[in-house]
Amino acid sequence: MSEVLFYSDTRGRNLFGYRVDDDDMWPAFRKGDVAIVNPNLTPRNGDYVAARRGKECFIRLYVRNPSEMLSAVNSATPPIPISSCVLLGRVVERRRSYR
């Protein structure tokens, strides 16, 4: 993801967003969508999460089966072991512009 967007809801939960810049998570997330992330929530199996590996940030599906992995919806993208990433939070909303 190339763009970090700062965002907070009326409850001040310090949410933030990332603009998706690839199609690894299509059709769940399209290029240009904004994923709103809550850093205060612990991910559960099947949740979408924001993660960082080095300078790369991305949205992936959190999977525990039996080990913890981050999986793309697009099967051409290989899964990533959670041990090689920093989890930034759980995705709580997707925003899409139709322009």
PLY file of the C-alpha trace (Angstrom):
ply
format ascii 1.0
element vertex 99
property float x
property float y
property float z
element edge 98
property int vertex1
property int vertex2
end_header
0.00 0.00 0.00
1.33 3.32 -0.93
-0.67 5.83 1.07
-1.38 6.05 4.79
-4.52 7.99 5.66
-5.14 9.25 9.18
-8.63 8.79 10.48
-10.46 8.71 13.78
-14.09 8.07 14.46
-16.27 10.02 16.89
-15.24 7.70 19.71
-11.57 8.60 19.16
-10.38 5.05 18.65
-7.32 6.23 16.66
-8.30 4.37 13.53
-6.17 4.77 10.44
-6.46 3.78 6.82
-4.41 2.45 3.95
-5.18 2.97 0.29
-4.87 -0.40 -1.47
-2.46 -0.19 -4.41
-2.57 -3.74 -5.80
-5.01 -6.54 -6.61
-3.66 -9.20 -4.23
-6.91 -9.10 -2.21
-9.37 -8.80 -5.13
-12.40 -9.18 -5.04
-12.51 -8.37 -1.29
-10.42 -5.22 -1.79
-9.84 -3.45 -5.08
-7.01 -1.16 -6.06
-7.96 2.30 -4.73
-10.10 1.04 -1.81
-9.34 2.41 1.64
-9.06 -0.14 4.44
-9.90 1.40 7.83
-7.79 -0.28 10.53
-8.25 -0.41 14.29
-4.86 -0.99 15.95
-6.52 -1.74 19.30
-8.26 -4.95 18.18
-6.61 -8.35 18.27
-7.20 -10.28 15.03
-9.20 -13.50 15.02
-9.06 -16.33 12.51
-10.65 -15.11 9.27
-10.23 -11.36 9.93
-8.58 -9.01 7.48
-5.52 -7.34 8.97
-3.02 -4.66 8.05
0.60 -5.76 8.36
4.06 -4.49 7.59
7.15 -6.38 6.44
10.15 -4.11 6.03
8.89 -1.04 4.16
5.97 -2.91 2.57
2.48 -2.56 4.08
-0.43 -4.72 2.98
-3.86 -6.12 3.80
-4.16 -9.89 4.22
-6.48 -12.51 5.68
-5.39 -13.72 9.13
-5.38 -17.53 9.16
-4.62 -19.94 12.03
-4.61 -23.42 10.53
-2.53 -24.76 12.34
0.19 -22.07 12.20
-0.40 -18.33 11.90
-0.21 -17.07 8.32
-1.30 -14.04 6.35
-3.02 -15.13 3.17
-4.01 -13.17 0.07
-7.39 -13.78 -1.57
-5.57 -13.97 -4.92
-4.11 -17.51 -4.96
-1.17 -16.35 -7.12
0.22 -14.49 -4.09
1.96 -16.83 -1.59
1.03 -16.77 2.12
3.32 -14.95 4.55
4.28 -16.30 8.00
3.14 -13.90 10.72
6.53 -14.28 12.39
8.06 -12.27 9.52
5.60 -9.35 9.88
4.42 -6.68 12.26
0.62 -6.71 12.65
-0.72 -3.15 12.56
-4.34 -3.91 13.42
-7.62 -5.41 12.32
-9.49 -4.04 9.29
-12.90 -2.85 10.49
-14.22 -1.16 7.35
-13.65 -0.86 3.62
-14.34 2.38 1.75
-14.68 2.45 -2.00
-15.00 5.41 -4.33
-17.01 4.90 -7.50
-15.45 7.71 -9.50
0 1
1 2
2 3
3 4
4 5
5 6
6 7
7 8
8 9
9 10
10 11
11 12
12 13
13 14
14 15
15 16
16 17
17 18
18 19
19 20
20 21
21 22
22 23
23 24
24 25
25 26
26 27
27 28
28 29
29 30
30 31
31 32
32 33
33 34
34 35
35 36
36 37
37 38
38 39
39 40
40 41
41 42
42 43
43 44
44 45
45 46
46 47
47 48
48 49
49 50
50 51
51 52
52 53
53 54
54 55
55 56
56 57
57 58
58 59
59 60
60 61
61 62
62 63
63 64
64 65
65 66
66 67
67 68
68 69
69 70
70 71
71 72
72 73
73 74
74 75
75 76
76 77
77 78
78 79
79 80
80 81
81 82
82 83
83 84
84 85
85 86
86 87
87 88
88 89
89 90
90 91
91 92
92 93
93 94
94 95
95 96
96 97
97 98
